[in-house]
Amino acid sequence: MESVRERSLKNERLLLSKYAMCCADTKGRAVPEAECAIRTAYQRDRDRIIHCNAFRRLKHKTQVFLSPDSDHYRTRLTHTLEVAQIARTIAVGLALNEDLTEAIALGHDLGHTPFGHAGERALDAVMDGGFRHYEQSLRVVERLENEGKGLNLTQEVRDGIVCHTRGKEADTLEGRVVKLADRIAYINHDIDDAVRGGVLKEESLPRGATTVLGERKSARIDTLVRDAIANSTDDIRLSPQVQGAFDQLHTFMFDRVYTNPVCKSEETKAIAMIQTLFQFFSTHPDELPNEYIVIAWQEGAQRAACDYIAGMTDGFALQTFSRYFIPKGWSE
């Protein structure tokens, strides 16, 4: 009798584009496993990511604004969900593999530091060989999760995670969709948060960009998604006009928000705190939790300290810093 998984694999062959990555063609896992009767390999990868510790911690990690008072600013988790939604819409429009796309999107930022890109820059400056969050995301799923055994994801999901931002393009179009969706999501929701925070007004956005993309967030996302679907076949691309407007919007956000001293006023403190913690745990690896002490033995104290700090939420980083470096009041 045909299983649910076998029926799904058959449907992929029938319904997906010739450019899509069918799950039946996966390069597989580093450690072979028996197949599930219900879920395809990419569906299992998605579920493993959703249920892992690193995914849950994303809800308490900064996106752009450090420790905002309002609950309505994006966190790394809400960013991840927005990327997944945009990526899935594009994937469906192009008849690509939605399950693979979703798994990559949900896992793409698992290795992000506390305090957003400020934390990333802090670790990059002190870690031998540097630190890049997309490489750490891959390390999370390959080495750190599941008590050090990793999640044993398929090659296509791992490739999409590590290739979601800079450097090499993903091997699959699904991975390249996530790269575009990530950029669509963060530029537009960062505008939303910056307007909410009083850093800029929506009417101050460059007219050349908004004339092409739209005045409001929903209109801009709709334009970008539709344009990607209309202009992508064997690769993922935007039309020259839309790409130009999108680049103009990114430049504007870099100048007005991402380097704005109002938004980044606390970043110097966050960087100093992260680097102080790194130096402390690098020289006192015995203070690390047991699973990271094992990493210190195997890969060195710096690697263990980096893994531990990169996995922290904003609040836990503050608590840990306070524990070691802020004097406690006397109690009898």
Summary of the structure (lengths in Angstrom):
residues: 332
radius of gyration: 21.1
end to end distance: 71.6
largest distance: 73.4
contacts: 1099
relative contact order: 0.12
helix: 64%
strand: 1%
